[in-house]
C-alpha cells in the first residue's frame, strides 16, 4: 500500500513539473521599429536660376580645417555688429578674439539691411522682383578671400521684406552647395526673433524648420533662447529697436557658435 501511494505521488509530481514546462507561453519576440529619417520638406525658389542643390544632410562631416584658415562672416547687420556697444562686443568680434579661432585669418563682409539674395553669386539669374547679388558682400567675395569656413547669418530681413521662408532656405542651401563644391565649410546661424507682424514672425519659425533637418550639426539654433513669449525679441537681449541684439544678445549668440565649433561635429578645428 505504501509503495502504491509513493508511486502515485511521484507520478503526480512528475506530471505537474512536465505541465509547467510544456505549457509555458513565451512572450513573442517584438521586432524593433525601423528608424525613420527626418522628413525633409520640398525646398525650391522660382525667383533664382543658379543650378541644383542637395536637400540631403551632409554625410562627410566634420569639415577639417588646417592652420591657418580663412574665416569669412557673410550676413546682415547682426553679423556686422549692429546693436553691440563696440565691435569687440558683437558675436563676430567675440569669436574673432576667442582662442577657438586663434589660427584663423578673419574677414567680415556682412552688411546691414542685406538679405540672402544679395549673398548669391553674380552668376545666378535673380528675378528683378528680388534683391540682386552684391559682388562685395556675397559668395563670390568669400571665394575671392580664399574662405575655408563661412559663417552665414541672415536672421530676419528676408521675412521682414515679405519673402517666404522657402525662398530664404533655398538660397542658403544653394550657397551651401556651391561652397561644398569648393570644399569650403559652412556654419549657418538660425533666424532670430524680431518685433514685427505675426505672419512674418511665423516665416522665421518656418525657416528654422526647413533648414534644421538639412544642416544638422552645422546649424546654430539660437531662436528660442532669444525669443519673448509673444514671438518677438526678448527685452533682455533687445538693443532697443526690436530687431538688433544688445551686448547680452551678442554674447548668447557667440556662446552658441562656440559650442557648435567645439563639439567637432561640423568643423574639426586645427
N, C-alpha and C positions, 0 to 999 in steps of 0.2 A: 504493500500500500504506500509506504514511504517512497519507494522507488518510483512508483507511478506518479505520485504527487510532484516529486522533484523533476521528472521528465516533463510534466505538464507546465510547471513554472518556467523551466528552461526554454521550452518551446514558445511560450508567450513572450518572454523577454527577447528572444531572437526575432520574433515576428515584429515586435514593437520597434526594435532597432532597425530592422530592414525597412519598415514602412517609413520611418522618419527620414531615412536616407533616400529611398527610391522616389518618394512623392514630393520632396522639397522642390519648390518652384524658384528658380534662379531669376533675378531681375534681368530684364532684357538689356543688352548692350546698346546704349544710345550712341548714335553716330553724331560726332561733333558737327555743328552747323558750319557750312563753308564761310570763309571770311570774304565779305563783300567789299570791294574797294569803294572809296567815296565816289559819289556821282558827281562828275564834273559837268556843270551846265554848258550849253552851247554859247560860245562867245565869238562874236563877229562884229565887224564895223564896216558898213557900206559906204562910209564917208572917206575911207582910205584905201588906196590901191598900192600895196607895197610888199607883195609876196605872201607866203604862207607862214603860219607859226603853229607850234605844237600846243595842244591843250593838256598834255601829259606832264606829270611831275617829273622833274629831272631824276635820272637814275645814276648819275655819275657824281653825286655829292659825296664828300665836300670838295669844293674847288681848292686847289693847293696854290698858295701864294709864295712867291720867292721873296728874298730880301735883297735890295729894296724893291718895293712895289708901288705903283702909282694908284692912288685912290681918288676918284672923281665923285663929287657930290653934284647930282643933277636934280633940279626940282624948282620949287617956287619960293615964296617969301619965308616960310618957316625954315627951310633948308638954308636960305641966305642969311638967317639970323634975326629976322624981324621979331620984335617983342622982347628980346633979351636986352638987359641994361647995357651990355657991351658985347662985342663979337665973341670974346672968350667965354661968355656965359651961355651962348647958344649951343644947341646939341652938337652941331658940327664943330664949333670951337672947342667944346669939352672933349670931343672924340679926337680931335687933332692933337690936343695936349696930353692925352692919356697914353699910358705905356702900351695899350693894346695896338696902337698904330705907330709905335716908336720907329718902325722900319719903313714907314710909308712916306712917299712924296705926295703932298697934298694939293688938290685942285678943287676949288669950289666955283662952279659955273651956274649955280642956281640963280634965278631972277624972280623978283616979286611980281605977282599977278599972273604968272605963266601957268599954262595947262599942259596936259600930257601931249597934246597935239604939237606944241612948239618944241617938244623934245624929240619928235620923229626926225628921221633923216630927210634931207632935202631931195633925196632920190625918190621919196614917196610922193604919190599924187594925192593931195588932200583937197577935198571939196572946198569951194570958196565960202561955204557956209560955216566953216570951222577955222580956227586959228591956224596959221601956217608955220612950218618949221623955221627955227631961227638957228642959223649956222654957228653962232657964237655961244649958244646955250642948249645944244642938242647932242644927240648920239654921235654925230659927225665930229663935233668938237671933242667929245670924250675919246674917240678913236684917235684923233689927231694928237691928243695928250698921252697916248700910249697907255690907256687905262688898263689896270689889272683887276680892279674892283670898282664897280659903280654902286653908289648908294642913292637910290631913287626915291623921291618924296614929292608926290602931288596930292596933298591931303584933302583939298576941298574945292579948289577953283573950278574944276570941271562941273561939279554938281551945282555950284553957285551960278554958273552960266547956263544951266539947264541941260547940260549934256547927260544923257542916260549913263548909268554905271557900266553897262555892257560896252559902250564905246571906250571909256577910260580903261577898262580891263583889257580890251583888245589891243589898245595902244601899248599898254605896259607889257603884255605878253609878246607883242611884236618886237619891242625893244629887247626883251629877254632873249628871243630867238636870234636876233641879229648880233647881240653881244656874245651869246653862246657860240655862234658860228665863228667868232673871232677868238674863242677861248678866253672870254672875259667873264668874271664872276659878277653876279648882280644880287644886291640885297635891297628888298623893297619894303618901305615903311607903309603901314596901313593908312587908311583915311583917318582924319582927325575930326572930332565933333566940332560943329560950328553953329552959331546962333543964326538960324535962317528958317524959312518955311519948312513945315513938317515933311512935305513931299520931297524936298531937296535933301533934308537930313536922311530920309529913307534911302536915297541914292548912295549915300556914304556907307550905310549899313550893307546895302546890296553889293557895293564894290568889294568890301571885305569878304562877303560870302562867295563872290565869284573867284577872287584871287587866292584865298587861303588854301583850298584843296590842290591848287596847281603849284603854288610857290612853296608850300610846305615849310621846310626848315629855313628857307631864305625869305620868310615873311615876318616882319616885326609888327606884331599886333598890339597897338597902343590905344585903340579906340575906347574900350571900356574903362580903362584907367583914367582917361581924360574927360569922360562924359558926365554931364549932370543928369539928374532924374528926367528932365524934360527932353533929353536928347541933344541939348546944346553943349557948349564948352563949360566945364565946371569953373565956378568963380575962383576956386583955389588955384587954377592954372591959367586964368584969363588975363591977358595983358591989359584988357580994358575995352576992347572993341568986339569981343565975342568971336574973334577969328584967330588972333595970334596968341602964342604962348608967352607967358612970363618966364622969369628965370626958373621957377619951380617946375613949370611945364617942360622947358627945355631939358632940365636935369632928369626928369622922368623918362623922356624920350632917349636921352643918352644912355641911361641905365639899361633900358630895354634893348638898345642896339648892342651895347657891350655884352649883355648876357647872351644874345644870339651869337655874337662873334666868338665868345669864349667857349660856347658849347661845342664848337668844332664840327657841327653838323652841316653847316652851309659852307663855311670857309675854314680852311686849315691855315692858321697864321704861321708865319716864319718862326 
